[in-house]
Amino acid sequence: MSQRIYYTKPSITDLEVEYATDAARNGWGERCYEYINKFEELFKAHLGVKYAIATSSCTGALHMGMAALDIGPGDEVILADTNWVATVSPVEHLGATPVFVDILPDTWCLDPEQVESAITPHTKAIIAVHLYGNLCDMDRLLEIGKRHGIPVIEDAAEAIGSEYQGKRAGSMGIFGSFSFHGTKTLTTGEGGMFVTNSAELYEKVLTLSNHGRARGQTKQFWPDVVGFKYKMSNIQAAIGCAQVERIADLIQRKREIMSLYRERLSAYPDIELNAQHEGTVIGAWMPTVVFAQQTGMTRERLQTAFQAANIDARVFFHPLSSLPMFKARLENVHAYSIPLRAINLPSYHDLTIAELDRVCSVFSTLEIV
Ligand SMILES: Cc1ncc(COP(=O)(O)O)c(C=O)c1O
């Protein structure tokens, strides 16, 4: 049996090992925040934002950002039904109500028209998730948000390297969040980042992130509010510093793999890969194939075919509203239909051409009607 092809693997070089080793050996005492501060500075420069706070996860960054926006009981938060559960968990933890709307059939991201129809006097925020590194229609979402006085949050967990009209994903909303989980383009093992251009929001999240201890508080061990503990460690940040130094290469390789898939799979007319509209450049975190309805393709057949070839193929996100803890919203037709005929493809940095060809060859074994 040929070797298993995994769908993601981090790219760790001597640089990451060198920085992590230094942090483990020497990153204590006076140097205990050195890599964290450096990582935040490098990330801000990469993204083009004013403020950044390294966190233990993207979920934590979202939780703190939404808490800082005073989202709580009685508030509604609009987000796409197609998402990883991490985007909605903080909404639930804060006691607010998620409102799931449908996605666009091409980008698989939030449909702005559906967002506008879902707005009520209780709407407190809109979360734009750049799914698989594809881009939300930020102009329209920001315009809708502005017109109704509702902030737009960007969950850019999957969107390192994605650009919308020259601006990086995560830098356009009231705040942005990133994930550095081991499966992501840039990894620290587990980790995340809260970013914003708002000085006020930054101060609030900084206080929340330090167990409620404000920066200017002179009394030691004196929290003024109940906060959170979602910090990144210096050792994780050291790995992050090396990854940001290599970020152009990490993104470039993702895009290369995406375009190789586009080229190899262009022979199949009834499939769609990640959309890239004019004025956008996708970071291509997760190359994904969606079969047209008329092909009769099913997720189960795709899983069986990839399993037989010893290749990891990840299922497209189930609609959040189909999960047991939520109420089904079958009217979200795209969110309910697309996952039934879609699959995510392997795309790690060191994927070889031979491995990529092995992935593509599975398509020729599928009987597409
Ligand atoms: C869209 C989205 N949001 C949030 C998260 C949460 O990231 P983390 O695992 O770093 O909390 C993920 C993780 O995969 C994600 O895909």
The ligand as an SDF file (V2000), in Angstrom:
LIG
                    3D

 16 16  0  0  0  0  0  0  0  0999 V2000
  -13.1590   29.5960   10.6270 C   0  0  0  0  0  0  0  0  0  0  0  0
  -12.4980   29.2010   11.9070 C   0  0  0  0  0  0  0  0  0  0  0  0
  -12.6780   29.9720   12.9870 N   0  0  0  0  0  0  0  0  0  0  0  0
  -12.0850   29.6980   14.1450 C   0  0  0  0  0  0  0  0  0  0  0  0
  -11.2590   28.6100   14.2870 C   0  0  0  0  0  0  0  0  0  0  0  0
  -10.6610   28.3280   15.6170 C   0  0  0  0  0  0  0  0  0  0  0  0
   -9.3030   28.3120   15.6320 O   0  0  0  0  0  0  0  0  0  0  0  0
   -8.5290   27.7370   16.9100 P   0  0  0  0  0  0  0  0  0  0  0  0
   -8.5230   26.2620   16.7700 O   0  0  0  0  0  0  0  0  0  0  0  0
   -7.1690   28.3560   16.8270 O   0  0  0  0  0  0  0  0  0  0  0  0
   -9.2850   28.2050   18.1110 O   0  0  0  0  0  0  0  0  0  0  0  0
  -11.0240   27.7780   13.2160 C   0  0  0  0  0  0  0  0  0  0  0  0
  -10.1330   26.6200   13.3660 C   0  0  0  0  0  0  0  0  0  0  0  0
   -9.9390   25.7700   12.5920 O   0  0  0  0  0  0  0  0  0  0  0  0
  -11.6610   28.0670   11.9820 C   0  0  0  0  0  0  0  0  0  0  0  0
  -11.4790   27.2870   10.9180 O   0  0  0  0  0  0  0  0  0  0  0  0
  1  2  1  0
  2  3  1  0
  2 15  2  0
  3  4  2  0
  4  5  1  0
  5  6  1  0
  5 12  2  0
  6  7  1  0
  7  8  1  0
  8  9  2  0
  8 10  1  0
  8 11  1  0
 12 13  1  0
 12 15  1  0
 13 14  2  0
 15 16  1  0
M  END
$$$$
